Amino acid sequence: MRIGIVGAGRIGSGIARQLADAGHQIMVSFSRDPERLEKLAAELGPSHTTGSPADAAAFGEVVVVSVPWDELPGVLERIGPLLRGRIVIDTTNQFGGPPLPSPGETAAHFNAGRLPGARYTKSFNTLTAAFQAQAAGRTGAERVVQWLCGDDPDAKATVAALIEDAGFVPVDLGGTADCAVMEAPRREGAVYGEEYRLADARRVVDAVRAGRPIPPTPRYA
Ligand SMILES: NC(=O)c1ccc[n+]([C@@H]2O[C@H](COP(=O)([O-])OP(=O)(O)OC[C@H]3O[C@@H](n4cnc5c(N)ncnc54)[C@H](OP(=O)(O)O)[C@@H]3O)[C@@H](O)[C@H]2O)c1
């Protein structure tokens, strides 16, 4: 697939590398240093390119938005309309200033509302960039979970396949209103910041769907 990356920093460049390795075509964008973007695209390989955020939004069948929270208003103003009809993967966490979600509202629900017409999903946001780079591609029962939420089932199915391609196991927590446990900050009773594998993740999904507290955080050897 054609993947546009808006914000090719620690998380965005990691996703770019994983999906390029899996055979997807990548355009990276949104750096204050164009040379850094060119270097990254060259490392990805000859069929990968750089562009402006608008170019990446127009290029991508799927567009990864991976910028600091405080950069989101400017990014959405520049490319929001171009994301109508596009599958979006939002990796952001709400570390920053206003505008912020209302009390009790998830950041995913808030951001989906800021992207009218986009086929919004949230994923790749719960684990550090360094851990994601190190853990991608594990096999069998040790494969690491990337949580996923969104209100468009077909968009989530596409993103779940990309998560597999990136070397993780996708686990769908539900809609954007249901995903508080995958959002910052790291805390008791949430999956944010924690490694999960599939068997334990399924127990979390069961608890979230039943409206129960999730089981204690698993610890892996
Ligand atoms: N880092 C993590 O471990 C982690 C984990 C999960 C989720 N997240 C979330 O994912 C999102 C991206 O995080 P990240 O750690 O990948 O960020 P990052 O490394 O700081 O990268 C941010 C990207 O935005 C670009 N950018 C352009 N203008 C900018 C500006 N004025 N200020 C700051 N950056 C600007 C940066 O390019 P240049 O720096 O080249 O200009 C870079 O490509 C954030 O919302 C974060 O909360 C991060």
The ligand as a Tripos MOL2 file, in Angstrom:
@<TRIPOS>MOLECULE
LIG
   48    52     1     0     0
SMALL
NO_CHARGES

@<TRIPOS>ATOM
      1 N1          8.6530    8.6520   21.3590 N.am      1 LIG1
      2 C1          7.8970    7.6780   21.8440 C.2       1 LIG1
      3 O1          8.4190    6.7310   22.4680 O.2       1 LIG1
      4 C2          6.4130    7.6680   21.5840 C.ar      1 LIG1
      5 C3          5.7140    6.4930   21.8320 C.ar      1 LIG1
      6 C4          4.3630    6.4090   21.5210 C.ar      1 LIG1
      7 C5          3.7040    7.5310   21.0090 C.ar      1 LIG1
      8 N2          4.3930    8.6920   20.8220 N.ar      1 LIG1
      9 C6          3.6380    9.8370   20.3120 C.3       1 LIG1
     10 O2          3.8200    9.8940   18.8970 O.3       1 LIG1
     11 C7          3.9300   11.2510   18.4780 C.3       1 LIG1
     12 C8          5.2900   11.4340   17.8350 C.3       1 LIG1
     13 O3          6.2800   11.2000   18.8400 O.3       1 LIG1
     14 P1          7.8300   11.0780   18.4810 P.3       1 LIG1
     15 O4          8.5020   10.7120   19.7420 O.co2     1 LIG1
     16 O5          8.0180   10.2640   17.2640 O.co2     1 LIG1
     17 O6          8.1600   12.6130   18.1510 O.3       1 LIG1
     18 P2          9.5130   13.1860   17.5590 P.3       1 LIG1
     19 O7         10.5630   12.1470   17.5290 O.co2     1 LIG1
     20 O8          9.7770   14.4700   18.2620 O.co2     1 LIG1
     21 O9          9.1060   13.4840   16.0430 O.3       1 LIG1
     22 C9          8.1740   14.4880   15.7500 C.3       1 LIG1
     23 C10         8.1700   14.7280   14.2690 C.3       1 LIG1
     24 O10         7.5490   15.9690   14.0240 O.3       1 LIG1
     25 C11         8.4910   16.8220   13.3280 C.3       1 LIG1
     26 N3          8.3190   18.2430   13.5860 N.ar      1 LIG1
     27 C12         8.1250   19.1900   12.6400 C.ar      1 LIG1
     28 N4          7.9620   20.3820   13.1750 N.ar      1 LIG1
     29 C13         8.0740   20.2260   14.4920 C.ar      1 LIG1
     30 C14         8.0120   21.1210   15.5830 C.ar      1 LIG1
     31 N5          7.7800   22.4310   15.4150 N.pl3     1 LIG1
     32 N6          8.1990   20.6200   16.8220 N.ar      1 LIG1
     33 C15         8.4390   19.3120   17.0150 C.ar      1 LIG1
     34 N7          8.4920   18.3910   15.9970 N.ar      1 LIG1
     35 C16         8.3120   18.8660   14.7630 C.ar      1 LIG1
     36 C17         9.8290   16.2980   13.7340 C.3       1 LIG1
     37 O11        10.7950   16.6290   12.7700 O.3       1 LIG1
     38 P3         12.2170   17.2870   13.1160 P.3       1 LIG1
     39 O12        12.5260   17.0240   14.5660 O.co2     1 LIG1
     40 O13        13.1400   16.5780   12.1750 O.co2     1 LIG1
     41 O14        12.0170   18.7120   12.8150 O.co2     1 LIG1
     42 C18         9.5660   14.8260   13.6840 C.3       1 LIG1
     43 O15         9.5310   14.3640   12.3550 O.3       1 LIG1
     44 C19         3.7510   12.1110   19.7270 C.3       1 LIG1
     45 O16         2.4200   12.5540   19.8000 O.3       1 LIG1
     46 C20         4.0830   11.1790   20.8720 C.3       1 LIG1
     47 O17         3.3800   11.5040   22.0590 O.3       1 LIG1
     48 C21         5.7240    8.7770   21.0720 C.ar      1 LIG1
@<TRIPOS>BOND
     1     1     2 1
     2     2     3 2
     3     2     4 1
     4     4     5 ar
     5     4    48 ar
     6     5     6 ar
     7     6     7 ar
     8     7     8 ar
     9     8     9 1
    10     8    48 ar
    11     9    10 1
    12     9    46 1
    13    10    11 1
    14    11    12 1
    15    11    44 1
    16    12    13 1
    17    13    14 1
    18    14    15 2
    19    14    16 1
    20    14    17 1
    21    17    18 1
    22    18    19 2
    23    18    20 1
    24    18    21 1
    25    21    22 1
    26    22    23 1
    27    23    24 1
    28    23    42 1
    29    24    25 1
    30    25    26 1
    31    25    36 1
    32    26    27 ar
    33    26    35 ar
    34    27    28 ar
    35    28    29 ar
    36    29    30 ar
    37    29    35 ar
    38    30    31 1
    39    30    32 ar
    40    32    33 ar
    41    33    34 ar
    42    34    35 ar
    43    36    37 1
    44    36    42 1
    45    37    38 1
    46    38    39 2
    47    38    40 1
    48    38    41 1
    49    42    43 1
    50    44    45 1
    51    44    46 1
    52    46    47 1
@<TRIPOS>SUBSTRUCTURE
     1 LIG1         1 GROUP 0 **** ****
